[in-house]
Amino acid sequence: MEKQLGESMGVKYTGVLHVAASPDRVNDLEDLMKAASEFKQPASYVSAGEAHTMSPWLRADDAIKIGFLPGEAFFEMLAARKFPTTTWLRSADSLEYIPEPDIFHDVFGHVPMHAHPIFADFLQRYGSICAKAKDAEILERLGRLFWYTVEFGLIRQNGKIKVYGSGVISSHRECTNVIEKGCEVRDFNLDEVLATPVKVDEIQKRLFAIETFDQIYNAVQEAERRLVVG
């Protein structure tokens, strides 16, 4: 975990949430809520009732049983600045990599980034766009943007490559792959990102580095113009 934190982006906005996700507290979301409120970052639970209000067709009990939300519900929650997390925790021998998200991936990887205002705006805009898109091919292309930013995004800071994507920072193996230059790092380019298929069953061979988070916010606006608005 120390290696992931050392190679992550500056923790000006996010350090307290990393602390809240320490090993002995990662299962206690109430602690995370308190830590967020102390730094004036809004955080709250989404109850089953609230989830049903936001997405009336969603049966929350079924979502719990299968361990993930349908895409429509996930996008609607992002659009409403809500982020659903899983509640199961991987075993200690699975820190290298797991294909399914767990609470370590969600809370240690995703949640701290939500304290960054531009990233949070990007995520909300992404959810809003995907909630309106119905075409499977368009959603698959938009999924590539999510994958190479939210999940496996890199950023250049002070002349170094840092990680901010949850899929990298929550995986010792993926993080080491970046640190030791095991994958190609290309400058972020929307055309190339949208043209690069996602590989979920292998260590990443090509990732994209931004200079600032304004780039991904501008990119999601451009993606909407190209793919959704036409």
N, C-alpha and C positions, 0 to 999 in steps of 0.2 A: 504493500500500500504506500510506503514511503516513496518508492520510485515513481508511482503514478502521480502523487502529489507534487513531487519535485519537477516532473516534466509537464505538469498542467499549466494553464495560463495563469497570469497574476491573480492572486486571491483577494484583491482589494474588495470586491463585492461578495465573494463567495466563501471566505475562510471559515466563518462561523458555522456555516452549514456543513462543511467538511467535518468540523469538530463534532457536530451533533450526530454525524453518521459514524462515530467511532464504534469499534466492534461490540462494546458492551451495551450500546444504546441503539443500535441500528433497528432493532425491532420495536422501539418505543417511539412511535410517530408523535406522541404528545410532546416529547422533549424537543423534537424538531420544530413543532409549531411554536413553542415558547421561545426557542432560539431565534426563529425568524422574526417574531414580534418584537423582540428586544432591539433588533436592528431595523425596525420599521418596514419589514418586508411582509406584506399580507400573505397569510397562509391559513388554510382551513381544510377540514375533512369534507368530502362529498359523500353524504349518506346515501343509502339505497333509495330513499324517498326523493332526494334532490336529483339523483341520477335519472330516476323515472320521470321527474318533471321535465328535465332537459331533453330526454329522449324517451317519450312515452312507450315506444315499441320495445324498449330494452327490458328484458327480465334480469334484474340484477343478480338473482340467485343463480341463473344459468351462467352469467358472466363469471361468477365466483367459481363455479364448478369446473368450467373449462380453462380458467386461468388467464383469459384475455378478453378485451372488449372488441366487439365488431368495429370495423373501421369507421362506420358512420358515427357511432357514439364517441369514439376517440377523437375524431375531428371536431365534433360539436363541443366537446369539453375543452379542447385546445382553443377553439374560437371564443369560448367563454372564460378564458384564462384559468382553466382548471386542468390539473394533470393527475390522471389516475395512476396509482402505483400498484404493483403486485405486493403480496404479503408473504410469499415464501422466500426462504433464504438458502442459497446454495451451500453445499458442504465445503469444508476447508480445502479438500483436495480438488475442487473445481474452480479455483481462482484463476487458473490459466485461461480458461475460455468455456463459456456455455452458450449455446445458440438461443436459449430462451431467456427473457429478462426476469430477474429476481429483484428483491427489494434493495440489494446492494447495488445492482445496475441502476435502478430507478433513483434511489435516494443519494447514493454516493456519486453517481454519474450524471443523472439528469437534473435533479432538483437544484443543486447549487448554481447552475447556469441560469436558472429562472430569475435570479437576483440581478442579472445584468439587464438593464432596461431595453437596450436595442435588441438583444437576443430574445427577450420576452416578447417584444413587439413582433419580431419575425415569426415566432412560434404561433402567436395569436393569429397573425395574418395567414400563415400557412394553413392552420386549422380551418379558418373561414373559407379559404379558397377550396380546399379539399371537400368540405362539407357541401359545397355547391356543385362540385364536379361529379358527374354520374358515369362518365365513360371510363371503362376499366383501363383502356390504354393510356388515357390521360393521367389517371391516378397512378399507374405504374411509373410513368415518367416523372410525376411529381414525387413519387416515392424515392427516386434516385436522388433528388435534391435533399430530401430529409436524411437519407442514408449517409451522404457525403458531407453533411453539415452536422445535424443534431447527433447522429450516431457515430460517425467517424471523421468529424471535422478536425482540422489542424489550423493553427494560426502562427504567424511569424511575430515574435516579440523580442526586441533587443537583439536582433540578428540570429535568433534561434527558433527552431521549430518547437512549438508547444502544442499539447493536445487539449481539446475542449469537448470532443464528442464522447458521449457516454459509452459507446461500444469500445472505444480505445481505453479510456481511463479506468473502466471497471474490469478490464482484462489484462492481467499481467503479461500474457503472451503477445497480445496486440500492441500494448504499450512498448514492450521490449523490441518488437518488430520495427516500430517507428524510430525509437532511440538508436538502435543499431543499424539504421538505414537499410532495413530488410525490404522496404517497399519504396516504390517510386513516389516522390512528392512533387506534384505539379502545382503551378499557380492556379488558383480558383478561376474557372471559366465556365459560365453557365452552359454554353453550347456543349462543351466537353463533358460536363457533369451529366447533363440530360442524355448524352449519347453513351454513357458508361454503365453497362448492366451491373446490377447488384449481385454479389456473391455472398451468401449467408453461411455457407458450409465450409469455408476455407479462410485462412489468414489473408488479410487484404494485401494485394500486390500493387495497387495504385490508389493514392489518396490526394486530396486537394487542400492547399493551404491558402487562407485568406490573410489580408493585411489588417483589416478592421471588420467589425460586425456590420458596418454599413453595407458592405459588399453583399452579404447574404440577404439583408432586408431589401436592397435594390433588386437582387436576383429573384426573390419570390414575387415581387411586383412585376418584373419582366416575364417571369414564367406564367403568371396569371394572364398577362396580355397576350402571350403567344398561344397558350394551350386552352385557356378557358374562355376568354373574351373573344379571341380570334380577330 
